[in-house]
Structure formats: C-alpha cells, structure tokens
Amino acid sequence: MEFNYEGKESKDSILKRAHAHRRIEVDPGNSLLIKGDNFDVLSSMLESGYSEKIDLIYIDPPFNTKQSYTVGESRVSTISRGPKSHIAYSDHMSTQDYLEFMRERFVILRELLSKQGSIYVHIDNKMGHYLKIILDEVFGIKNFKNDITRIKSNPKNFTRKAFGNQKDMILFYSKDFNKNIFNNVSSHLDEADVARMFKKIDKDGRRYNTVPVHAPGETANGSTGGLWRDMMPPEGRHWRTDPVELEKLDKKGLIEWSKNGVPRIKKYADEHTGKKLQDIWNYIDPAYPLYPTEKNLEMLKMIILQSSNKNSTVLDCFAGSGSTLFAASTLGRTWIGIDQSDYSIKVIKNRFKGVQYDYLEYKLH
Ligand SMILES: C[S@@+](CC[C@H](N)C(=O)[O-])C[C@H]1O[C@@H](n2cnc3c(N)ncnc32)[C@H](O)[C@@H]1O
C-alpha cells in the first residue's frame, strides 16, 4: 500500500541526496547539540558513523498549524504580542509540502535507527492520520506498535461547534517488531487503584483480591492439565500453575477456599508490581513553558526509560527547548539534539549550563 501525492520523491532519490552530504567530525560517544536544518544534519550523520547507532528517536515536529510561534519579553505564545516579540519558529507549509518534508526525514531517521531501536512521533489529530500512513510505508506496517492518545490539557470551554480537544497522538514504531528495547516500565497503584482492585482485607489488615486457580485453554500432556486434590481443571481450562506449586501456595495460606470448596489464589496489593502502561497517557504540558509547545518532561523520561538502555543514544531532531535531551541527560543516556531556531539553541544552552556536551553549527559546505 502506498500513499501518493504530488511532488512525492522516491526513497532511493532521497537517500541519494542524503548520501551526497559531507561527514561531520564528531565523537559519537559524546552528547551533541547541532544548530541547523535537520535534513542536512541527519544526512551528514549518516556519513559520519551514526548509521544504525540510535536506539531511540522522539520527535515533536511542527504540526503544520499555519501559525508562527513567538516569544515575548517574558512569555511564549502562538501569536505576536507586539514589537518586542520575535519568532521562535514558523509552521507554514502546504499539506503536500509538509508531508514530504516529514517523509524525507523519516527515511533518513530509519537508517539511523539501530536494530533494537524505536521512534515516537508526537503529532496532532489533523496531521497524525496522514503521517500514520507515511510511517507505515517507511517503517513497515508490521513494525507499528501503538497509536498513543496523550491527554495534553485540562478540559477547555471552546465556543466552536465541536467537542473540546484535549488530546494529541504519539505514533510509536520499532525498526524490528520483535527486537525493540522495551523495559516494561509500570505505573504505581495509587490509593484509589488499591481500594478498587483489592476489596478484601485479611486478619492482618492487608488488602488482597483473588483470582481463579485455573486459566483458559487445555493442557494436552502437562501437569497443569492433571489432577490436583482429586479435581481436574474445568473443561477448556488448565491449572494456573503446577499442582505442586498450588499445594505450596495453600500451605502458605495463599489459597482461599469458599464455603462450597472453590479455591482461589490470593493476590496482595502490597506485592503488586505496578500497572502495565496503556495507550492513553495523561501528561499535561507545562503551564509556563520555556519554549512554545514545550512537552511534558515526565512523559519524555517515561519514554526514555521504556525504550532505551543506559548505553543508548537518544535523538531529537526537532529539539525545541531540549526537553527530550534534558530527560535523556538526567537518565544518563547519550543524547543528540538538532534544531534550526536561534531561540531554541539559546534555551537549550541555558538548560544545560554546567553539563558536558559538544556543540556545532552546521554549514552545508
Ligand atoms: C514543536 S517544537 C519542539 C518542542 C519540543 N518538543 C519541546 O519540548 O520543547 C518543533 C521544533 O522543530 C524545529 N524545526 C522545525 N523545522 C526544523 C528543521 N527543518 N530543522 C531543524 N529544526 C526544525 C523548530 O525550530 C521547533 O523548535
């Protein structure tokens, strides 16, 4: 399946243009901030030993909003606040040009991504569905992982004839569906979760719930399909664990027997390892950002913990205020940030005062 639009360049031609870029002299072990257009910088990275070296890419590109994002004396805004405001970045392109702009960058980003790598593309609901099709094409629909709904703000009281918009989307792909780093980060249960999920309280005051001793599916030849206490598992089901283990659980008081003699396994709230994260995230952006459209730092930390390791390199080529880079640095990852805006570079440099990293201004020739 392919998404066609006017002005679409072939992948080979994009890569040929990319490979015509020069090398840049950098130490791949160091974190790096580069000022320049990201197509050129990413292309030069391909020529400079970064091919298949990046474990995690998070990008939050312009959303093709047809707006200019300005910075006033003390606050950031999406509209000019007068003569003292100046533009942090502009976001004006035709839809076709925008899609091609993104696609040519995706093509190179895929080359930079390691075999265990992942890319997260943060986008809004107007452009996101077009980009999904382009990402399916570039990264392969088989490598699509999640379309994450991100709650970005508190409810708003629009006057428009539509529902309020509280969400945007993050499209998550791996280079190879079975090989991506995924550290199973989980979220803690809060008090309300514990009260809702663990309604029973034992004699020591500990909250618990119970689950059946059997689970769906029959075991053909194993012990989980055999006798336990003269009982067979119900039809179409198997014992959740080996009968020997069930016996041990019972001895420890971890099996609860109903009045009718039905056993269930006890699960304690204080032994719960946390909730698996789902594809709806609640991470509201800062109310007083350093930079227009600055993203939530805790969300970026979670993505980095989930999809990179300590020795990984994390890339954000639409760096803005450097939130991704800052999160990566806090978590001890090597990072690479690219942005073409003077204001972005200024904000990032301020954020990284006292931190060791290399800086270069990219010139085409
Ligand atoms: C939405 S902002 C990123 C905000 C960032 N995620 C944060 O939390 O602060 C998008 C950024 O992409 C940068 N940008 C847009 N086009 C670019 C290009 N061709 N090369 C490099 N940077 C670009 C803009 O200057 C802007 O800083």
PDBQT file of the ligand as one rigid body, heavy atoms in Angstrom, charges set to zero:
ROOT
HETATM    1  C1  LIG A 401       7.125  21.651  18.371  1.00  0.00    +0.000 C 
HETATM    2  S1  LIG A 401       8.692  22.314  18.529  1.00  0.00    +0.000 S 
HETATM    3  C2  LIG A 401       9.509  21.126  19.574  1.00  0.00    +0.000 C 
HETATM    4  C3  LIG A 401       9.241  21.364  21.036  1.00  0.00    +0.000 C 
HETATM    5  C4  LIG A 401       9.988  20.384  21.921  1.00  0.00    +0.000 C 
HETATM    6  N1  LIG A 401       9.465  19.044  21.824  1.00  0.00    +0.000 N 
HETATM    7  C5  LIG A 401       9.968  20.825  23.368  1.00  0.00    +0.000 C 
HETATM    8  O1  LIG A 401       9.502  20.056  24.235  1.00  0.00    +0.000 OA
HETATM    9  O2  LIG A 401      10.400  21.924  23.646  1.00  0.00    +0.000 OA
HETATM   10  C6  LIG A 401       9.357  21.983  16.944  1.00  0.00    +0.000 C 
HETATM   11  C7  LIG A 401      10.788  22.459  16.744  1.00  0.00    +0.000 C 
HETATM   12  O3  LIG A 401      11.222  21.997  15.462  1.00  0.00    +0.000 OA
HETATM   13  C8  LIG A 401      12.144  22.947  14.952  1.00  0.00    +0.000 C 
HETATM   14  N2  LIG A 401      12.254  22.729  13.498  1.00  0.00    +0.000 N 
HETATM   15  C9  LIG A 401      11.294  22.874  12.567  1.00  0.00    +0.000 A 
HETATM   16  N3  LIG A 401      11.765  22.562  11.342  1.00  0.00    +0.000 NA
HETATM   17  C10 LIG A 401      13.064  22.207  11.507  1.00  0.00    +0.000 A 
HETATM   18  C11 LIG A 401      14.087  21.797  10.612  1.00  0.00    +0.000 A 
HETATM   19  N4  LIG A 401      13.879  21.654   9.306  1.00  0.00    +0.000 N 
HETATM   20  N5  LIG A 401      15.308  21.519  11.132  1.00  0.00    +0.000 NA
HETATM   21  C12 LIG A 401      15.548  21.650  12.462  1.00  0.00    +0.000 A 
HETATM   22  N6  LIG A 401      14.613  22.047  13.348  1.00  0.00    +0.000 NA
HETATM   23  C13 LIG A 401      13.386  22.316  12.886  1.00  0.00    +0.000 A 
HETATM   24  C14 LIG A 401      11.538  24.280  15.341  1.00  0.00    +0.000 C 
HETATM   25  O4  LIG A 401      12.533  25.290  15.352  1.00  0.00    +0.000 OA
HETATM   26  C15 LIG A 401      10.980  23.971  16.733  1.00  0.00    +0.000 C 
HETATM   27  O5  LIG A 401      11.904  24.319  17.717  1.00  0.00    +0.000 OA
ENDROOT
TORSDOF 0
